[in-house]
Amino acid sequence: MPLPPFSAPLDRLARLRGPLAPKAYDARKITALTTNPACDRRTVLDAAGIDKAALARRVGFDPRFGQSPFTITRGLAFEELVKRDGYAELLRLLREQTGTPIAEAAVADLNEVGGNGSLTVRHKETARLIDRLAAGDAERLILDHPVLTMEVAGRTAILEPDALTHRVGGRFHLVEIKSFPAIDGVADPLAVAEAAKQAAVYAIALRQAFKSAGYNPELVAEEFLLVCPKDFGNRPYGRLVDLRQERENIAFQLTRLRRAEDLAVQLPDDATFDVRDDSGHSSAQLTQSVSALNAAYTPGCLSFCEMARFCRQEAEESASPARLGSAVRNVMPGLDSTRTVLEMLDGTGSPAADPGQAEVLDRLRKAERLRRARRTAVA
Ligand code: SF4
């Protein structure tokens, strides 16, 4: 597949972004997108490569979100340690975890190819090596930072897993190197789940790469090797983690994403997400453009999206039931404002528009009676 970096096409999404270089998709972004696939806003902003943190600041909502520079630096230092001295620690963990003899293991460093670090060249070389690996040639070759691609909402995302191992038990394993610790062999389950999601994104892309090359996608192992620091030191620790459930879930959610271009054409002609301070576009213009995209705010957005504080205020202003969580939203199907519902319930608003709404209101009245009865009993 030819690599179309986001900078290339002068399409609607590129015009919306303005002259700034696009922010590429990464696995973390894709997992966030698939966590809330109903959100057109995030789909368009990510596909257009918008710096969402900068956009949030321009519209007056500091994101207070994302990895700290300290965490990023620590992560890079730990990865370097795992790969130091000819990948000694990575090879040790592979031997421990997969039991394979690795005496003949060699590593292809795909961070650059012959001094060329361009994504296009690295992607081409990755494809060439994957073809050799899958064909049974060079089976003992480990790929360091291969470059994979994946279609997301009609755009091409470029992905760089930490490593892809040589054939182990007939299959190839992805490696994820993380800087959160495993204390007595147990790491934070939320952090492990997040790592599994990212590995699942890579697995989907890798399966596609095998398939495109004419090989069985099942050659990609259903477990990935998670590497993290042991206890409170820096010694690398590794274990195999199942990624099947995450892979199936993310693959399904990816099919639910609408094409970003189709969503973007619905924006007014003067819409812009150009976040440069000197772009000449005011915060009000940016706010108007963001508001023109449908959002699907839930409180969960606060844990994964830079725009969350903006969207939360918008949901509060419109009294969207979703701002109180999916449990509240789900008991009010067809009713998009808690304010309207309260007015209907106390008789000050217009009556229910249809039998469906009447049924929901009836249920809410019964729930309210039950709540009052319980409070009286407790008192
Ligand atoms: S915070 Fe806003 S833009 Fe981000 S996923 Fe939630 S609703 Fe969408």
Residues whose N, C-alpha, C, O or C-beta is under 5 A from the ligand:
A	BS01	SF4	N36 C39 R41 R42 A295 A296 Y297 C301 C305 M307 A308 C311
